[in-house]
Amino acid sequence: MNQLQDKLKGMYIGAILGDALGRPIEFLDRCTIRRKFGSAKSYIRRFRDIDKNKTSDETSLLVNSIGYFNNPEESYQAHLGRLAERGEDYLRERGFSAKMRALIHHYREHPREQNPHTDNTGSGFVPMCLPLIAQTNSIIAQTNSIENLTADLYTIMDLTHREADKLWASHYFRALFATLKEESIFTAMGKPGLEELSRQKELRLVLSGNIEATPKKIDGSANNILPTALSLYVASGCDFYKMLDLSFSQFDTADYDTLFFCVGALIGASRGYKGLPRDLLDKIEGEIDVNGIDVYVRKSSLTKENIITSERTKKLQMLLSNEDILEEEPTELIEVIPELSLERSYNSRQPRHCYDLLEHTLRTVQAIPKEDYVLRLAALLHDVAKPFVRGEKEGRVHYHNHAKCGARMSYNILSRLGFPEEEKEVVCKLIEEHIINYNKNWSDAAVRRFVKRNCDILEKLFRLVKADNSAQLKDPRRGYDELTERIASLSS
């Protein structure tokens, strides 16, 4: 099984795993979840101890439909109707709800008519679009195939879903497709211009992974699931435990099985089947026959290894090692990391900033020796979230959470480019900690806590902060010299 097939299998199994994780807590409020389980780790322990997990309509449709896409000789509606021929007991055993069973039975008799049972089946598109991704030959190598596949998705959903569901399905579909291609979700969302993006606050927050600012109440509607799923994917760093922690701390209620199904597919497409947590996979694969998925993946036409990622990484290393990076046209950097496009000509509207955001970023990079590739990488990405989290209060622009969101975005970017985990962790920690709100009122204990938290990156962190300050107006007056003196004094 090659790399792309592994990612494809990961997408399917990740979706099923996410769905299974969400079923026991569907629509529970945050307090109830914390009272029953305490933490994500305790919830996972309980999840593994359950004798039999419930199967949702999403998983049931996925497992029962994947073979159809391998050789689609009839309409998808007709395929659903043919499932009904196996009888009511069969459908119950396969986990289909009463609502979905009614929908399937309708298509047995009326495959070409609008189905009266689809008024609340918005999430049902997901298992349809997962196999569809692999339907076209060599899609990874086809630049324009996403448009054709989106059209196919609309055709399949034409009599099955509401118009709003078709819209968010196509956006989610693009995000999945980009993840398999190891491209930026930002690119997949249509490369909106800066002015357009500035007006769409929700889209900016989603692309930054600022989960704290996404809707607190998730009701499974087209307006909520898509932005929350994408931001939860970015914010979690492709980690199921972090996904649970963020969900339990942020959402009062949620359609968790649908939400986690969507996020799980993205995590699996990013990490691949081999990168999914084995202790959870054993639980899922012990309950669900995934042989059909395995057979389908191996028969798929995704046989070409993706060499684009390594080429991009080498190109980035070459560009960052340039002594005079300021003198070069930044177009090539933006091609490797499209998120940087929003920094070009961006006015931060902050008193200490005298350059546009991209020039400030490149000046920060240039202030660091070219031999220190990791630190230059952190400098390149240290303000990547600013255009995404920009806000305004009483006429003043602010960038709350930009360091934290920048670290999340950077993890996603570096994962996309194939960086090793150790380098990703160092770069992201430098970015998250590069805003040091030091003042002379810090106690000695506060200074010690700062040192303890950053002991493994302290020297690099101060070099990054110094480079950042050198790319602004002179004398930022933040007292970093005083802080370094206090650290030296307390260490002696």
Secondary structure, 3 states (H helix, E strand, C coil): CCHHHHHHHHHHHHHHHHHHHHHHHCCCCHHHHHHHHCCHHHHHHHHHHCCCCCCCHHHHHHHHHHHHHHCCCCCHHHHHHHHHCCCHHHHHHCCCCHHHHHHHHHHHHCCCCCCCCCCCCHHHHHHHHHHHCCCCCCHHHCCCHHHHHHHHHHHHHCCCCCHHHHHHHHHHHHHHHHHHCCCCHHHHCCCCCHHHHHHCHHHHHHHHCCHHHCCCECCCCCCCHHHHHHHHHHHHCCCHHHHHHHHHHHCCECCHHHHHHHHHHHHHHHHCHHHCCHHHHHHHHCCCCCHHHHHHHHHCCCCCCCCHHHHHHHHHHHHHCCCCHHHCCCHHHHHHCHHHHHHCCCCCCCCCCCCCHHHHHHHHHHCCCCCCHHHHHHHHHCCCCHHHHCEEECCEEECCCHHHHHHHHHHHHHHHCCCCHHHHHHHHHHHHHCCCCCCCCCCHHHHHHHHHHHCCCHHHHHHHHHHHHHCCCCCCCCCHHHHHHHHHHHHC
